[in-house]
Amino acid sequence: MRPLRGDVALRIPAPDGAFLDPHVGLLSLVAAGRKELHATMIFQHTQQIVGGLEVLPGISVPEQAAGLGTRWEQLGPLFVELPECDVIADLGRIGAASPQNALLNSADAIVMVVGTNPSTVVHLRERVATVQTNVGGSLGTPIHVAVVAPVKRTQAVNEIREALQRAEITVAGVHHLAYDPRGADVFQGQIRGNPRRTALVRSGIPVANQLAEATAGFVPDSVPDNAGVSP
């Protein structure tokens, strides 16, 4: 779910290659539960994408984010109630007045994604500090940072870790995600070959395992290195 617009329905097709239904998702869920929302209603509004995952497409235009109003505060606890199910919510850019921030209060872990450009690192420090003050600091929610950098640029990842330490900002982990356009195409529905062999997925599996361990009790067993990968 993004504050600007949802991308899943536009990028990733259904298993049969067809487009997802733009009218089924977060908005249809909220409309169906206009009197009262229940966790049992969620899977009535999800759609399956190629690879077998169930997704709840988000808003389609920015104005809809503000239009949901207090519904954002209800969605977090609703997702928590889902039995034996992990929910990954893409909140897009988190700003001071972003309505989707309400979901952070129900998160077991928060992951921020950043590149290696110096300006983005400065913004990262500010944003991590803000989130820790408003969410992580009071609830103890672990915050992880995923750095997107070429496979061989491990030094860039170390530099970002050190920059956070110098700023006295403590995070649960700083992880390296491979900059891999071909691998990223998998998550836009352009599957060529085996996704597990892409640098992006190979680098992402250890990160997923570490997050699974950090949130033990809330997620299933960690992802084995030879597990199938769905976009």
N, C-alpha and C positions, 0 to 999 in steps of 0.2 A: 504494500500500500504506500503510495507516494503522495506528498502534498500537492504536487503539480499535476500529475495524472498517473494512471496505472499503465504499466508497459506489458504485463504478462499476456493479456488478451491480444495484444498487437504483435508480439514477438514469437510466442510459442504456440504451436497448433495442438489440436486434439490428436489422440492416437491415430485417427483415420486421415490426418492431414488437413482437416477442415478448420476454419477459424473458430475460436471460442465465441460463445454467445455474449455479446456486450451488455445484455440486459440481465445477466445472471451473475451475482457476486455480492460484494459488500453492500451495495445500495439496495438490492432486492432483499437481502437479509434484514437490513434495518427497516425497510418498508413493511415486510411481513411481520416484524415484531414491533410495530409502532406502539402497541399497548404494553407489551412485555417481551423481552428477549430471553430465549433459553438456549443453552448449549446444544440441545438436541436438534435445533433448527439449522445449525451451521452447515451440515453436510447436505442439506436440501438446496444449498446455494453455492456449493463448490462445483468445479468442473475438472475433469481429468485431462492432463496434458500428456504429450508424447513422453514415454518413460514411465508412466503410471502414477505420478504424483497428483494429489488433489490440491487445487488452488482456489483461493477466494479472490477473484480479481477486484482491484480497488476502484477508486474514483476515476472518472474519465476526464474531468476538467477541474481546475483549481478551486472554483467557487463551491464545489460540492464538499470540500474538506471543512470549510467553515459552516456549511449548511447542516452538517451532521451534529453540530453543537455538543451537547452533553452525552451524545451517544458514544463518543470516543471513550469516555470514562467507563462505560458499560462493557465495551468490547474486550478490554484486557481480562477482567475476571471471567468473562464468558469463555475465552480461549483456554484459560487455566482449568476450567471445569471439564474440558474434553478428556475422556478417559483414554489412557495408553496412547496418547497422541502428542507429538511435538509440533509446536507452531512457530514458524519462522516468519516474522513480520518485517517487511522492508518499509521503513519509515521515511526513506528519502533524506533530505536535508533537514536536520533538526535545528530549528531556530527558537528564539525566546518565546515567540507567540505561536509556534506551530501547534495546532490543535491535536495532532496525533501524538504529542508528547505524553498524553494521558496513558498511553499504552506502556510507557516505560515503567510505570509504577507496578506493573504485573510481570515484568520480565525477570527471568532467572539469570540472564546474562545479556549484556549489551555489546555489540561488535561495531566498531567504527572503522570505515575503510578509507584509506588515504594513499595518495601517491607520494612521490619523492620530491616534488617541487618545493623549494624552501617556503614559499608563501602558504602552501597548503599545510605544511607542518606547523607554522605559526597559528593558523586557524584551528588546527587539531588541538593544540595545547589549550587554547581558550575554550573550545567546545567541550573537551574532556573535563576541564575544571568546572565548567558550568553544570554539566550533567551530574558530576560527582556531588556538587553542592545541592542540587535540586532533587536528585534521585539516588545516585550511588552512595552518597555520604550518609544519608539518613536511613536507607534500607539495606545498605551493604551489598547492593547489586554489583557483581563483578563487571568491570569494563575491559574489553579486549580491543586491541588495535590490529587491524590487518593491513599490512603495507604492500601495495601492488608495485612490484619492481622486477626487472629482468632476473632470470634465474641466477646469474652469476653476480648480481649486485647485492650480495649479503651485507656488505659494508654499509650500504645505504640504510638497510633495516637497523643495523646496530647504531647508526648515527641518530636515527629517530628515537630509538630506545634511550640513548644517552641524553638526547635533548629533553625528553620527558623527565628523566631523572634529575637533570640540572634545574628544571623548573619545579622540582619537588612534587611532581604529579605521579602518583602511584597507580599503575594499571595492573590487571591480572595477567596480562601477557601481551607481547608484541610479536606478531606472526608474519611470516613471509608468504605472500601469494604471488605466484609467477605472473608477470606481464605476458600474456599469451593470447593475441587476437584470435588465433584459430580455435583455441580452447573456449574463448568467450563466445564464439559463434554457436557453440552447442547450446548455450543458454538463451539463444535467440532463435532456436528451432532449426538451425542450419547444421544438422548432424552429418559429419563426414568421418567415416571410420569409427573406431572404438573410443568413446569419450575418456575412458580410463587411461588412455595412453597420452593424453594431452598434458602439457606441463602444468596448466592451471588446475586440472583435477588432481594430478599427482601431488601438487603442493597443497591443495585444499584438504585432502584426506587427513593428514596429521593435525591440521587445525581443527577439523571436525572432531577428531578423537580427543584432543585436549579440552575442547568445549564440553564434550560428553562427560569426561572425567570431572570437570569443574562443576557440572550441574548434576552429578550423580543423584539418582533418586527421582529425577524429573525427565530423563531421557533414557532410551534403550541402550543396550550395549554399544560400545564404540564401533565405528565403521572399520571393518577389516580392509587391509590393503588390496585384497582381490575382490572387493564387493562391487556389484554393479552400480553404475552411476546414472541417475536420472536427471535430466536437465531441469 
